[in-house]
């Protein structure tokens, strides 16, 4: 599987949306939600640049690339983030191009490739003390991470096409069991089953202090792309 991990303090990750709450309001149990929370965060400041790594796993092969995410705008807590990466890996480029189905929904360019063959994508996120949401082209949130949750909690997001995607909390650490660089932290993991063909699931990993620390995109061919810091 191809894996991509990224930590945006936060961003996110979007790519898959390229695909980051003080209280969360549920329209209905298990229904759609909207995040609130404090957005006056250091990582939300325009000009903030964060380095990230991209890892692609295809069978026994592992390909690594490096990238940067930059906050280019902040409109009352909704930040615009540009992710750029230089890579000579054709397999990685091909995998990312397969995620372009999210472009229309989240107002991302319809291609992740630039004229010089590198990777670039831009999207909008709502990043607060409560969680991370991708903001679609009509300004509506697709919540991908919440911190004040319990394992088994679910919510949904209805796309402009009318399809409904479900997000489910699959893990909430009680110990520091996630490796982030040279430190261990507690995390929440949220799993999304996308309606978009070609992607079997997307796993978001976050921490209330460090934000979104990883996004792993699992594809139908068994490859995984992880974007991480």
Secondary structure, DSSP 8 states (H G I E B T S, - for coil): -EEE---BSS----BTTB----S-EESSTTSBEE--S----GGGSTT-EEEEEEEEEETTEEEEEEEEEEEEEEETTEEEEEEEEE---HHHHHHHHTTGGGTTTTT--S-SB-TTS-EEEEEEEEE-SSEEEEE-TTS-EEEEEESS--TT-EEEEE-TTS-EEEEEEEEE-SS--EEETTEEE--EEEEEE-SSTTEEEEEEEEETTTEEEEEEEEETTS-EEEEE-
